[in-house]
Amino acid sequence: MIIKQLFTPSILIPFFSSMIMTIWIFRLVVKLAIKKDIVDCPNARKLQKTPVPVMGGFAVYFGIIAGAGLTSMVFDTSILFSTIVALTVMMYFGLMDDSIGLKPLTRIIVEAVLVFFIIRMDGVNFNSFQGIFGIWDLPTWCAYLLSAIAGVGIINAINMIDGVDGLSSGFCILACVAFGCVFKLSHDGTMAVIAALGAGALIPFFIHNIFGRSTKMFIGDSGTMMMGMLMTIFLLHLMDHGSMVAFNFSNMGVGAFALSILSVPVFDTLRVMTGRIMRGISPFHADKSHLHHLFIEIGFSHVGTALMVISLDFLCFLIWLISYQVFRCSVTMQFIVVVVVGVANTTGFYFTVRRMNHDRWAYRLLAAMARRSHVEMKPWFLKVRKVVDKM
C-alpha cells in the first residue's frame, strides 16, 4: 500500500526528468569548468591530489530546473516558483564563492534574506515546536529568529561536511528521499515533487563524483549551499503550525524526524565550530577537525569515509524510527533520543576514537574496515569507472 502511494507518476516523472537532464548536461559542464579553469586546486588542508572541476552544483541545479520544466508539461509546477528562485540565488552566490571567495558575513546575510523570502512567499516558518517539551505555537519574533538561525545553520552545516567524494551528495540524496517519502505520505505534493527533483538530479553527480576520473567534479559551494537551502525549505514546511506532516502523523515528532535526518551535519558542525571558538579562532576557519577527517586519519578511503559518515546519520534516523514506531515514545522523548544519539555519533565518537589506544580491539576493527574500504583499484570499480567516464 505504501509502495503504491510513493511510486506514482507525480513522483516518478520529476525524479527521472531531473536525472536525465543532469546526465545530459554533465559532460558539457565538465568541459566548461576545465576551459574556464574553474577548478579546486589541492593544498595542505584539502584531500585531493590534482585540480578537480568544481561546477558540479551547476549541473545539479540544471537538472532540478530542467526537470521541473519537463514535469510542468504533465503537472502544474508553478507553485515551485519560490523554491526555484531561492535555489537559483543560492547557486549563483555559491558560484561566486567558488570563483572569487565571499566573506562569511556576506554569505550569512544572503542566506538569511533567502530564508525570509521563503517565509514571505510560502507562508511557512519555524513557528511551532510541534509539542516538544509541551511547546506548540511560538511568538512571531521568535519564529522568525529560529527560522533564520536554523536556515543559516543548516546551509553552512551541509557546506562544511563537503570534504570527501560522495559525502555531501550521498547525504543529500538520503535526506531528499526521506523528506520526500514523508511529504508524499502526508499528501504535501509540492514538497514531495521538489524532493524527487533533488534526489534525481543528485544521483548522476554522486555516481560521477565517486567513480569518474575524466568526468569527476566537485559539487562546490554552489551545490552545497543550494542543497542546504533545499533542506531549510523542507524544515520550514515541517515545523510550521500548518504542517501537513504534523497534521497527518499526530504522534510523530516531526522535529525529531528532521533532526535525525540532519544529525551528522548539525551536531558535527556544532562541535567543530564550538571547538574553534574555544581556541579563539573564527568558527568559519577551515581545519581538519570534522568527522570525515577522523575516518581519513584512520585510513578509510573517500568512498569508505562517505559510507561510514552517512551510515552514522542513517543510524540516528533508524533509532528515531524505532522510538516512534516500536516504543511509541512521546514527541519530547523522540527528540531527546535523537539529540543523545546525534551527539554520541559525532562528538562522542570523534573524541573516543581520537583518544583510543590503537591496540584496542575497537580501533583495530575500524582500521581493518578502513583497509577494506580501498576499492579504487578493484576490477569491478575500474569497470564501472570506464562506463561512467563514457556517460
C-alpha positions in Angstrom: 0.0 0.0 0.0 2.8 2.4 1.0 4.8 1.5 -2.1 1.8 2.3 -4.3 1.4 5.7 -2.6 5.1 6.6 -3.1 5.7 5.3 -6.6 3.2 7.4 -8.5 3.6 9.5 -11.7 3.7 12.7 -9.7 7.0 11.4 -8.1 8.5 9.3 -10.8 8.2 11.9 -13.6 10.1 14.7 -11.7 12.6 12.1 -10.4 13.6 10.7 -13.8 13.3 14.1 -15.6 15.8 15.7 -13.3 18.1 12.7 -13.5 18.0 12.6 -17.3 18.7 16.3 -17.6 21.7 16.1 -15.2 23.1 13.2 -17.2 22.7 15.2 -20.4 24.4 18.4 -19.1 27.1 16.8 -17.0 29.9 16.3 -19.6 29.3 19.8 -21.0 29.7 21.4 -17.6 33.0 19.4 -17.0 34.4 20.8 -20.3 33.3 24.3 -19.4 34.8 24.2 -16.0 38.2 22.9 -17.4 38.1 25.5 -20.2 37.4 28.4 -17.8 39.8 27.0 -15.2 37.0 26.7 -12.5 38.8 24.1 -10.6 39.6 23.2 -7.0 43.4 23.0 -6.5 45.0 20.8 -3.9 46.6 22.3 -0.8 47.7 21.3 2.7 44.1 21.1 4.0 42.3 19.5 1.0 42.4 15.8 0.4 42.6 15.6 -3.4 46.0 15.5 -5.2 45.1 17.1 -8.5 42.9 20.0 -9.6 39.2 19.0 -10.0 36.4 20.9 -11.8 34.1 22.5 -9.2 30.9 23.2 -11.1 29.0 20.1 -10.1 26.5 22.3 -8.3 25.5 23.9 -11.5 24.9 20.5 -13.2 22.6 19.5 -10.2 20.9 22.9 -10.4 20.3 22.5 -14.2 18.8 19.0 -13.6 16.4 20.4 -11.0 15.3 23.4 -13.0 15.1 21.5 -16.4 13.4 18.6 -14.6 10.8 21.0 -13.2 10.2 22.3 -16.7 9.6 18.9 -18.1 7.4 18.0 -15.2 5.3 21.1 -15.9 4.2 19.6 -19.1 2.3 17.0 -17.1 1.7 18.7 -13.7 1.4 22.3 -12.7 4.8 23.2 -11.1 4.2 27.0 -10.9 3.9 26.6 -7.1 7.6 25.7 -7.0 8.4 29.3 -8.1 9.7 30.5 -4.7 11.8 27.4 -4.2 13.4 27.7 -7.6 14.2 31.4 -7.1 15.8 30.6 -3.7 17.9 27.8 -5.2 18.9 30.0 -8.2 20.1 32.8 -6.0 21.9 30.4 -3.7 23.6 28.6 -6.6 24.7 32.0 -8.0 26.3 33.1 -4.8 27.8 29.7 -4.3 29.5 30.0 -7.8 30.8 33.4 -6.7 32.2 31.9 -3.6 33.8 29.1 -5.6 35.3 31.6 -8.1 36.4 34.7 -6.0 35.5 33.8 -2.4 32.9 35.5 -0.3 33.3 36.8 3.3 31.4 34.7 5.8 29.2 37.7 6.8 28.1 38.2 3.2 27.1 34.6 2.9 25.2 34.7 6.2 23.3 37.8 5.1 22.3 36.3 1.7 21.3 33.0 3.4 19.1 34.9 6.0 17.5 37.0 3.3 16.6 33.9 1.3 15.1 32.3 4.4 12.8 35.3 4.9 12.0 35.2 1.2 10.7 31.7 1.6 8.8 32.7 4.8 7.1 35.5 2.8 6.4 33.6 -0.4 5.4 30.2 1.0 3.8 31.5 4.2 5.7 29.0 6.4 8.2 29.3 9.1 9.6 27.7 12.3 6.5 28.9 14.3 5.8 25.7 16.2 7.8 23.2 18.3 5.1 20.7 17.4 4.7 19.7 21.1 8.4 19.2 22.0 8.6 19.8 25.8 4.9 20.8 25.6 5.6 23.8 23.4 3.4 24.5 20.4 2.9 27.8 18.7 5.7 30.4 19.1 5.6 34.3 19.0 6.2 35.8 15.6 9.6 37.3 16.6 10.8 34.0 18.0 9.6 32.1 14.9 11.4 34.4 12.5 14.6 34.3 14.6 14.5 30.5 14.9 13.9 30.2 11.1 16.9 32.4 10.3 19.2 30.6 12.8 18.1 27.1 11.6 18.3 28.1 8.0 21.8 29.6 8.1 22.9 26.8 10.4 21.7 24.0 8.0 23.1 25.7 4.9 26.6 26.0 6.5 26.4 22.6 8.0 25.8 20.9 4.6 28.6 23.1 3.2 31.1 22.1 5.9 30.6 18.3 5.5 31.6 18.5 1.9 35.1 17.1 2.4 35.3 13.7 0.6 33.9 12.3 -2.6 30.2 11.4 -2.4 29.7 12.6 1.2 27.5 15.7 0.8 25.7 14.4 -2.3 25.1 11.0 -0.8 23.8 12.6 2.4 21.5 14.9 0.5 20.2 12.0 -1.6 19.3 10.2 1.6 17.7 13.4 3.0 15.7 14.1 -0.1 14.4 10.5 -0.2 13.4 10.6 3.5 11.8 14.0 3.4 10.1 13.2 0.1 8.6 10.0 1.4 7.2 11.7 4.4 5.8 14.6 2.4 4.2 12.3 -0.1 2.6 10.1 2.6 1.2 13.3 4.2 -0.2 14.5 0.8 2.1 17.5 0.6 2.6 17.1 -3.2 4.6 20.3 -3.7 7.4 19.4 -1.3 7.3 15.7 -2.5 7.9 16.9 -6.1 10.9 19.2 -5.2 12.4 16.4 -3.1 12.1 14.0 -6.1 13.7 16.6 -8.3 16.6 17.0 -5.9 17.2 13.3 -5.5 17.0 12.6 -9.2 19.5 15.4 -10.0 22.0 14.4 -7.3 22.3 10.7 -8.3 24.2 11.2 -11.6 26.5 13.7 -9.8 27.1 11.2 -7.0 28.0 8.5 -9.5 30.5 10.7 -11.3 31.9 12.0 -8.1 32.6 8.5 -6.8 33.6 6.6 -9.9 34.5 9.3 -12.5 38.0 10.2 -13.5 37.8 12.3 -16.6 34.2 13.3 -15.7 34.8 13.8 -12.0 33.6 17.1 -10.5 33.2 18.5 -7.0 29.7 19.9 -6.1 31.3 23.1 -4.8 29.8 25.8 -2.6 27.2 26.4 -5.3 25.9 22.8 -4.8 26.2 22.5 -1.0 24.7 25.9 -0.3 21.8 25.2 -2.8 21.1 21.8 -1.2 21.4 23.4 2.3 18.7 25.8 1.2 16.5 23.0 0.0 16.9 21.2 3.4 15.9 24.5 5.1 12.8 24.8 2.9 11.8 21.2 4.0 12.4 22.1 7.6 10.2 25.3 7.4 7.4 23.3 5.9 7.7 20.6 8.6 7.9 23.0 11.6 5.1 25.4 10.5 1.9 25.2 12.6 0.0 24.2 9.4 2.4 21.4 8.6 0.6 18.7 6.7 3.1 16.1 8.1 2.3 17.0 11.7 -1.4 17.0 10.8 -1.4 13.6 9.2 1.0 11.9 11.7 -0.1 13.4 15.0 2.1 11.1 17.1 5.2 11.6 15.0 7.9 14.0 16.3 8.4 16.0 13.1 11.2 18.0 14.8 12.9 14.8 15.9 12.5 13.3 12.4 14.1 16.3 10.7 16.9 16.4 13.2 17.6 12.7 12.8 18.0 13.2 9.1 20.3 16.2 9.6 22.0 14.8 12.7 25.6 14.4 11.5 25.9 17.8 9.7 24.2 19.6 12.5 25.9 18.0 15.5 29.3 17.7 13.9 29.3 21.3 12.8 28.2 22.5 16.2 31.1 20.5 17.7 33.7 21.9 15.2 32.5 25.5 15.5 32.4 25.3 19.3 35.9 23.9 19.4 37.2 26.7 17.1 35.6 29.4 19.2 37.1 27.9 22.4 40.5 28.0 20.7 40.0 31.7 20.0 39.7 31.4 16.2 36.9 32.1 13.8 34.2 29.4 13.7 34.5 29.6 9.9 38.2 28.9 9.9 38.9 25.8 7.8 40.7 23.0 9.5 40.8 19.2 9.7 38.6 18.6 12.7 35.4 17.3 11.0 34.2 13.7 11.5 35.2 12.8 7.9 38.8 13.8 8.7 38.8 11.3 11.5 38.0 8.5 9.2 40.6 9.6 6.7 43.2 9.6 9.5 42.2 6.1 10.5 42.9 5.1 6.9 39.5 4.9 5.2 39.3 5.8 1.5 37.0 8.6 0.3 34.3 6.1 -0.5 34.7 4.3 2.8 34.6 7.6 4.7 31.5 8.8 2.9 29.8 5.4 3.6 30.7 5.5 7.3 29.5 9.1 7.9 26.3 8.5 6.0 25.8 5.3 8.0 26.1 7.1 11.3 23.5 9.6 10.1 21.2 6.7 9.0 21.7 5.0 12.3 20.3 8.1 14.1 17.3 8.1 11.7 16.8 4.4 12.3 16.9 4.8 16.1 14.4 7.6 15.9 12.1 5.5 13.8 12.3 2.7 16.3 11.5 5.1 19.2 8.5 6.3 17.2 7.1 3.1 15.7 8.1 0.4 18.1 8.3 2.1 21.5 5.7 4.7 20.7 7.7 7.4 22.5 6.2 10.8 23.1 7.2 13.7 20.8 9.5 15.0 23.5 11.2 11.7 24.1 11.7 11.2 20.4 13.5 14.5 20.3 15.7 13.6 23.4 16.6 10.3 21.8 17.7 12.0 18.6 19.8 14.6 20.4 21.5 11.9 22.6 22.3 9.6 19.6 23.3 12.6 17.4 25.8 13.8 20.0 27.1 10.3 20.6 27.5 9.7 16.9 29.5 12.8 16.3 31.1 14.4 19.4 31.2 11.2 21.5 32.5 9.0 18.6 35.1 11.6 17.5 36.8 12.1 20.8 36.5 8.4 21.9 38.3 7.3 18.7 40.8 10.2 18.8 41.9 9.2 22.4 41.6 5.5 21.9 44.7 3.3 22.2 45.5 1.9 18.8 45.9 -1.5 20.3 42.3 -1.6 21.5 40.0 -4.1 19.6 37.6 -1.3 18.6 40.3 0.7 16.9 41.8 -2.4 15.3 38.3 -3.2 13.9 38.0 0.3 12.4 41.5 0.0 10.9 40.6 -3.3 9.4 37.4 -1.8 7.9 39.5 1.1 6.6 41.8 -1.3 4.7 38.9 -3.0 3.1 37.4 0.4 2.0 40.1 1.0 -0.6 38.3 -0.4 -3.6 39.5 2.2 -6.2 41.8 -0.4 -7.9 39.4 -3.3 -7.7 38.5 -4.7 -11.2 34.8 -4.1 -10.7 35.5 -0.5 -9.7 37.6 0.2 -12.7 35.0 -1.4 -15.0 32.3 0.9 -13.5 34.7 3.9 -13.9 35.1 3.2 -17.7 31.3 3.1 -18.1 30.8 6.3 -16.1 33.6 8.2 -17.9 31.8 7.5 -21.2 28.4 8.8 -20.0 
